[in-house]
């Protein structure tokens, strides 16, 4: 088969794709993007300065070293989840199977991804420097550190690209990077539990960084050249998966519908898993057993939940109300680990009809496992804060246990939410028109965290915890869960999405 020139084909598709646009629409889009970035940058430039370059360094050597695997590990895992090599939908549909040069077809995507990876890597390096380096660093040192961080971002892209075209070693490398990310989080928590001084001087001078950054640039350039030569070896299936991911991201952003992305992630996760038969006790209610199977088949997420119970320690120096809010949100996220089946029931209640279960019975059974997970996670988080002296005396771990119903109601309510209602009237603000549909959709679920208001008030006040507060929170959580069942379900109805 003879390869045809790619440029005329691209121009033909571009003309057909944009034939409906008015002249100057592209220039208008560019103008809007630049103006939007300028306006947002002018509004949040002070907050961005605090994030990337505070007035004084506030991170110890351990914290700065822990930020490196966290930031760059997240960058690598994001590249792996989204491709990194992808095509647009028209290119994936028409050009990928066409007799054109695969290298020229995929090269624009590689260039764009390399630019994004370099920018993110440079920002990550700037954040580490801003929080951990002394202000005596010269401009040459900062520029060299930023350049090196950008090159590391491109190097991570090349590794992710090789993993996309390679075999199982990419999955093993993902596990190693996840372990490094967990080690970085442990380092941050360890730093928050002690009194560590900010990092002192001792950063390498510019004359030491120049050869190191130059050698890194040569290595990255050589690897980039090899990656360009081997672009054609990337399997079509991997490119199509990345193209679907990119298309779903654009659909979620354009349609303001986050369920597109979450459904794709769930489907892709289970499509690549080999499941084995597991037998649970017949005494368990059928839907509770199904939720237990869902949790047991995602043991890695349970491990991340246990590690995440230490994250509120990072807020030890923050206002106590922020710690309480983090505990409530964490309880909802912990309960959401087992709430995936509720979403399936709400979208397609065929299983409930076959089992002869009403919506009230189904939701009651679906709340057990999320409630246990939310209660255990909250108990671990509050118990750790109490053991480290960040909370006053009292049975805080018991308060965490009674937060189980709150997390269960919030996670189940969030899982039952339907599509975004874009027909709702928009709001006029000084910044422009805001659609109320996504705002209402985002509030469904977190609004149920108001049931944890007694615990939030107790944590915010900073007083010793009494058993009376534990009892009040248990009563409020139990009555709230019962009211949610009575108000959103019925004994003679199967559908879960009719009422919220």
C-alpha atoms as one frame of an Amber mdcrd trajectory, in Angstrom:
protein
   0.000   0.000   0.000   1.455   3.383  -1.014   1.354   6.171   1.546  -0.287
   9.385   0.417   0.718  12.920   1.548  -0.856  13.806   4.868  -1.060  17.609
   4.631  -3.738  17.740   1.858  -5.874  15.234   3.765  -5.662  17.284   6.943
  -6.595  20.477   5.059  -9.573  18.749   3.460 -10.878  17.499   6.827 -10.260
  20.895   8.436 -12.260  22.668   5.706 -15.130  20.217   6.012 -15.060  20.340
   9.802 -15.121  24.147  10.013 -17.367  24.866   7.029 -20.203  25.909   9.319
 -18.124  28.502  11.151 -18.225  32.176  10.384 -15.123  33.905   9.114 -12.992
  35.008  12.027 -14.444  32.484  14.491 -11.011  31.040  15.198  -9.569  34.494
  15.870 -12.516  35.200  18.149 -11.882  32.022  20.112  -8.220  32.938  20.523
  -9.177  36.442  21.654 -11.653  35.057  24.196  -9.093  32.591  25.575  -6.392
  35.230  25.985  -8.829  37.684  27.579 -10.168  34.989  29.924  -6.665  34.046
  31.067  -5.780  37.707  31.590  -8.916  38.378  33.669  -8.571  35.240  35.785
  -4.848  35.853  36.230  -5.517  39.370  37.431  -8.040  38.052  39.956  -6.038
  35.178  41.437  -2.422  36.257  40.893  -1.915  36.810  44.638  -3.258  33.348
  45.446  -1.055  31.823  42.757   1.950  33.621  44.211   1.237  32.048  47.604
   0.976  28.608  46.007   4.135  28.786  43.901   6.345  31.429  45.508   5.386
  32.578  49.035   7.145  35.512  50.653   9.250  33.265  52.883  10.125  29.570
  52.451   7.872  27.496  54.694   8.893  23.905  53.904  11.620  21.868  55.533
  14.089  19.744  53.630  11.882  16.681  54.236   8.769  18.465  52.955  10.564
  19.785  49.877  11.970  16.337  49.117   8.497  14.820  49.576   6.936  17.267
  47.132   9.172  16.026  44.317   7.741  12.461  44.036   4.218  13.777  44.690
   4.170  16.404  41.952   6.111  14.503  39.326   4.395  11.222  40.226   1.007
  12.851  39.664   2.249  14.193  36.337   3.389  10.753  35.189   0.187   9.018
  36.302  -1.907  11.702  34.567   0.053  11.171  31.357  -0.520   7.438  31.615
  -4.247   7.791  32.256  -4.820  10.179  29.355  -2.636   8.537  26.751  -0.282
  10.288  26.534  -0.455  10.041  22.735  -3.939  10.827  21.448  -5.730  12.029
  18.328  -8.834  14.040  17.729 -12.002  12.193  16.838 -11.895  13.081  13.120
  -8.241  12.022  12.912  -8.900   8.796  14.790 -11.875   7.977  12.574 -10.495
   8.894   9.151  -6.734   9.294   9.254  -5.636   6.492  11.596  -6.814   3.688
   9.237  -5.863   5.682   6.116  -2.669   5.024   4.110  -0.806   8.030   5.502
   2.447   8.385   7.415   1.803   7.351  11.018   4.766   9.383  12.223   3.505
  12.620  10.681   0.013  11.851  11.897   1.055  11.444  15.538   3.833  14.037
  15.672   1.559  17.091  16.319   0.013  15.312  19.288   3.464  14.481  20.646
   4.647  18.083  20.277   1.597  19.486  22.040   1.845  16.968  24.883   5.566
  17.671  25.265   4.867  21.398  25.618   2.207  20.740  28.269   4.471  18.311
  30.159   7.334  20.821  30.095   5.109  23.618  31.427   3.675  21.445  34.209
   7.155  20.187  35.123   8.503  23.733  35.276   5.596  24.826  37.503   6.209
  21.824  39.782   9.883  22.701  40.072   9.020  26.341  40.762   6.618  25.268
  43.533   9.299  23.123  45.200  11.806  25.968  44.972   9.316  28.535  46.222
   8.469  26.575  49.352  11.826  25.024  50.156  14.631  27.178  48.755  16.063
  30.261  50.482  15.476  33.642  48.901  19.210  34.065  48.382  19.066  32.016
  45.176  20.059  33.923  42.072  18.054  34.249  38.912  20.401  31.897  37.039
  19.880  29.154  39.616  16.099  29.519  39.495  16.118  29.459  35.684  18.331
  26.352  35.628  16.161  24.564  38.204  13.050  25.428  36.212  14.649  24.235
  32.984  15.701  20.988  34.610  12.194  20.435  35.983  10.730  21.062  32.508
  13.153  18.522  31.030  12.142  16.004  33.694   8.515  16.542  32.678   9.392
  15.785  29.047  11.389  12.730  30.155   8.354  11.432  32.065   6.297  11.942
  28.918   8.745   9.826  26.912   8.618   7.054  29.525   4.806   7.153  29.475
   4.913   7.067  25.670   7.112   3.965  25.717   4.773   2.372  28.259   1.813
   3.131  25.974   3.482   1.254  23.146   5.044  -1.446  25.357   3.821  -4.421
  27.325   3.109  -5.206  30.957   6.187  -3.417  32.274   4.208  -0.174  32.031
   1.691  -1.447  34.606   4.514  -2.458  36.934   6.079   0.970  36.545   2.732
   2.553  37.390   2.726   0.572  40.630   6.261   1.753  41.429   5.316   5.387
  40.787   2.236   4.943  42.985   4.496   3.678  45.786   6.748   6.709  45.365
   3.692   8.945  45.504   2.576   7.234  48.723   6.085   7.645  50.157   5.930
  11.362  49.374   2.605  11.675  51.197   4.064   9.828  54.182   6.960  12.271
  54.172   4.609  15.253  54.208   2.600  13.780  57.088   5.792  13.012  59.003
   6.969  16.567  58.490   3.621  17.917  59.735   3.826  15.870  62.952   7.133
  17.419  64.054   8.784  20.793  64.274  11.151  21.010  61.327  13.012  24.180
  60.412  12.825  25.495  56.841  15.437  24.199  54.465  18.782  25.899  54.915
  21.322  26.944  52.340  23.284  24.343  50.460  21.575  24.396  47.103  24.007
  23.789  44.217  25.401  26.897  42.519  24.843  27.791  38.894  28.258  26.512
  37.773  27.298  23.046  39.066  23.833  23.117  37.546  24.903  24.123  34.033
  26.632  20.817  33.106  23.922  18.768  34.832  21.080  20.520  33.019  23.042
  20.397  29.752  23.603  16.644  30.069  19.934  16.141  30.913  18.939  18.179
  27.859  21.142  16.033  25.605  19.690  12.813  27.013  16.103  14.065  26.647
  16.784  15.265  23.083  18.230  11.858  22.152  15.283  10.013  23.709  12.833
  12.385  22.021  14.448  11.650  18.646  14.165   7.913  19.257  10.536   8.353
  20.342   9.720  10.237  17.124  11.301   7.476  15.044   9.268   4.845  16.884
   5.898   6.594  16.837   4.544   4.215  14.219   4.951   1.274  16.619   2.249
   2.540  18.980  -0.718   0.127  18.704  -3.914   1.498  17.223  -5.948   0.272
  20.168  -3.916   2.354  22.637  -4.290   5.449  20.463  -8.032   4.904  20.138
  -8.395   4.570  23.925  -6.529   7.837  24.401  -8.681   9.486  21.714 -11.838
   8.337  23.524 -10.474   9.727  26.784  -9.689  13.114  25.218 -13.096  13.226
  23.529 -14.872  12.378  26.780 -12.961  15.122  28.584 -14.042  17.673  25.994
 -17.634  16.401  26.157 -17.655  16.697  29.945 -16.262  20.235  29.815 -18.447
  21.422  26.922 -21.638  19.804  28.178 -20.789  20.435  31.852 -21.593  16.794
  32.560 -18.995  15.102  34.819 -20.804  11.752  34.713 -19.433  11.165  31.202
 -15.919  11.015  32.619 -16.735   8.970  35.718 -18.684   6.395  33.717 -15.803
   6.043  31.253 -13.306   5.518  34.093 -15.465   2.836  35.700 -16.097   1.002
  32.459 -12.419   1.064  31.491 -11.346  -0.159  34.918 -13.600  -3.215  34.925
 -12.956  -3.972  31.246  -9.284  -4.670  32.005  -9.856  -6.833  35.093 -10.025
 -10.632  35.313 -12.512 -11.467  38.034 -12.586 -14.643  40.097 -15.605 -16.122
  41.835 -15.998 -15.084  45.467 -18.548 -16.581  47.832 -19.921 -14.626  50.784
 -22.254 -15.703  53.550 -25.839 -16.340  52.437 -27.059 -14.484  55.522 -25.926
 -11.181  54.112 -28.575  -9.158  52.273 -28.035  -9.547  48.563 -27.182  -5.910
  47.820 -24.869  -5.649  50.828 -23.016  -8.699  49.539 -22.719  -7.115  46.105
 -21.225  -3.950  47.621 -18.762  -6.056  49.619 -17.662  -7.791  46.422 -17.173
  -4.406  44.785 -14.963  -3.247  47.666 -12.972  -6.483  47.925 -12.196  -6.380
  44.214 -10.730  -2.896  44.609  -8.252  -3.542  47.415  -5.863  -0.895  46.112
  -8.487   1.785  46.693  -8.928   0.550  50.271  -5.181   0.918  50.791  -5.300
   4.477  49.480  -8.197   5.196  51.837  -6.133   4.031  54.823  -3.243   6.246
  53.735  -5.590   9.174  53.116  -6.743   9.010  56.733  -3.441  10.701  57.625
  -3.939  13.631  55.228  -5.958  15.796  57.700  -2.743  15.955  59.746  -1.424
  18.318  57.063  -4.076  20.829  58.197  -2.853  20.847  61.792  -1.821  24.515
  61.551  -5.003  25.526  59.714  -8.210  26.712  61.416 -10.029  23.889  63.164
 -13.176  24.417  61.114 -11.160  23.488  58.030 -10.069  20.257  59.707 -13.688
  19.420  60.497 -14.748  20.146  56.931 -11.941  17.912  55.629 -13.135  15.087
  57.891 -16.701  15.343  56.581 -15.638  15.489  52.929 -13.268  12.572  53.488
 -16.090  10.542  55.010 -18.210  11.144  51.911 -15.344  10.146  49.607 -14.679
   7.016  51.667 -18.324   6.024  51.414 -18.267   6.671  47.657 -15.821   3.777
  47.287 -18.753   1.369  47.657 -21.465   3.549  46.074 -20.845   2.595  42.449
 -23.638   0.033  42.451 -26.144   2.691  43.512 -25.392   4.592  40.322 -26.098
   1.450  38.310 -29.377   0.899  40.157 -30.457   4.491  39.514 -29.674   4.275
  35.800 -31.070   0.790  35.188 -33.202  -0.738  37.977 -33.595  -4.077  36.170
 -31.711  -5.929  38.919 -34.036  -4.525  41.573 -37.094  -5.662  39.608 -35.673
  -9.160  39.200 -34.918  -9.400  42.929 -38.302  -7.941  43.855 -36.766  -5.150
  45.958 -38.346  -1.759  46.445 -36.363   1.447  46.274 -36.509   1.821  50.060
 -35.125  -1.651  50.693 -32.459  -1.181  48.015 -31.197   2.148  49.336 -31.255
   0.858  52.926 -29.044  -2.070  51.956 -26.818   0.110  49.789 -26.081   2.396
  52.742 -24.505  -0.281  54.948 -21.085  -0.664  53.349 -20.595   3.061  52.597
 -21.574   3.821  56.182 -19.014   1.357  57.569 -16.261   2.709  55.334 -17.089
   6.330  56.199 -17.204   5.586  59.920 -13.935   3.656  59.988 -12.146   6.305
  57.904 -13.385   9.126  60.126 -12.409   7.200  63.250  -8.888   6.660  61.900
  -8.484  10.314  60.893  -9.828  11.774  64.149  -7.985   9.187  66.243  -4.692
  10.061  64.565  -5.265  13.795  65.063  -6.063  13.181  68.727  -3.016  10.958
  69.239  -0.735  13.618  67.762  -2.158  16.301  70.041  -3.814  18.339  67.293
  -7.213  17.945  68.989  -8.122  18.358  72.667  -8.894  15.394  74.862 -11.956
  13.244  74.300 -13.241  10.124  72.519 -12.660  11.495  69.037 -12.449   8.078
  67.394 -15.962   7.325  68.670 -17.175  10.571  67.109 -15.653   9.356  63.853
 -17.596   6.117  64.058 -20.932   7.894  64.499 -20.173   9.943  61.380 -20.753
   6.761  59.364 -24.449   7.508  58.614 -23.515  11.029  57.488 -20.968   9.718
  54.995 -23.396   7.025  53.842 -26.213   9.483  53.125 -23.880  11.920  51.339
 -22.221   9.263  49.168 -25.466   7.487  48.254 -27.211  10.768  47.509 -24.292
  11.772  45.299 -24.368   8.427  43.474 -28.084   8.790  42.734 -27.702  12.166
  41.045 -28.743  12.186  37.406 -27.588  14.255  34.456 -26.997  17.984  34.786
 -30.226  19.927  34.320 -29.117  22.509  31.789 -32.673  23.789  31.326 -32.534
  25.718  34.613 -32.480  29.491  34.355 -28.962  30.989  34.389 -27.747  33.595
  36.847 -26.411  36.996  35.774 -23.251  37.961  37.657 -20.692  40.767  37.214
 -18.396  38.162  35.626 -21.038  37.016  33.155 -23.817  34.460  32.947 -23.478
  31.377  35.143 -25.480  28.228  34.475 -27.262  27.001  37.586 -27.585  23.396
  36.424 -23.961  22.379  37.150 -24.054  24.248  40.467 -27.155  22.377  41.609
 -25.677  19.087  40.404 -22.421  19.685  42.287 -24.289  20.490  45.513 -26.291
  17.235  45.540 -24.430  14.956  47.918 -22.235  17.450  49.769 -25.377  19.161
  51.031 -26.092  16.068  53.136 -22.892  16.768  55.091 -24.961  19.272  57.072
 -25.938  16.239  59.151 -22.400  16.360  60.531 -22.849  19.909  61.814 -22.560
  18.912  65.537 -19.172  17.308  64.883 -18.034  20.265  62.768 -18.995  22.757
  65.495 -17.220  20.703  68.166 -14.020  20.464  66.135 -14.137  24.173  65.240
 -14.542  25.275  68.871 -11.455  23.378  69.998 -12.971  22.302  73.334 -12.547
  18.847  74.905 -15.017  16.373  73.432 -17.826  15.146  75.663 -19.942  12.048
  75.299 -22.998  14.277  75.000 -21.687  15.627  71.677 -21.090  12.070  70.484
 -24.651  11.162  71.416 -26.080  14.254  69.696 -24.125  13.491  66.515 -25.278
   9.860  66.576 -28.929  10.913  66.942 -28.700  13.586  64.230 -26.945  11.213
  61.821 -29.395   8.374  62.457 -32.488  10.567  62.158 -31.067  12.206  59.024
 -30.462   8.845  57.373 -33.972   7.713  58.274 -35.481  10.940  56.947 -33.517
  10.576  53.717 -34.871   7.062  53.235 -38.443   8.136  53.972 -38.290  11.207
  51.761 -36.563   9.842  48.661 -37.749   6.230  48.472 -40.990   4.312  48.669
 -42.038   0.761  49.473 -44.099   0.494  46.261 -41.573   1.941  43.806 -38.402
   0.552  42.224 -36.894   3.562  40.410 -34.257   5.451  42.376 -34.023   8.585
  40.262 -37.614   9.783  40.564 -36.949  11.473  43.894 -33.649  12.806  45.244
